[in-house]
Amino acid sequence: MATIKIKQIGSPIRRPADQTKILIGLGLGKMHRVVELEDT
């Protein structure tokens, strides 16, 4: 399977709670983190 690289470039501060939860679910949460996820 192919993988997708996701990089967080913005801070989650002052974002709605649901957006913060999505970032945590993706394995992000702090700025400049990079995660590779399987393309489904």
N, C-alpha and C positions, 0 to 999 in steps of 0.2 A: 504494500500500500504506500501511497505517497504521504509525505508529511508537509505540514504548513508551519512556517515560522511566524510567530506573533511577537511583536515588541511593543511594550507599553511606553509611550513617550510623554504622556500627561499624568498629572497628579490626580488621585481620586478624591482629593479634598474638595469640598463644596460641590460634590456630585450627588444625585439622588441615591438613596440606599440601594435601590434595585440594580443600578449600574455598578456599585461597589461589589455587590454580591456576585454579579456576572464576572467581574475581574477575578475575584477569589476562586470562582468555579473554573476559570480558565488557567489557574495557577499563577496569576499575576497579583498585583496589589501594591507594589512599590515601583517607582519610576525606573526606567531603563532595564527592566527585566525582560528576558527573552525566553520563550518557551516553544517547544516543537510539539505539535499535536498531530494525530493521525487524521488524514482527510477522509471524512465519512460521507 
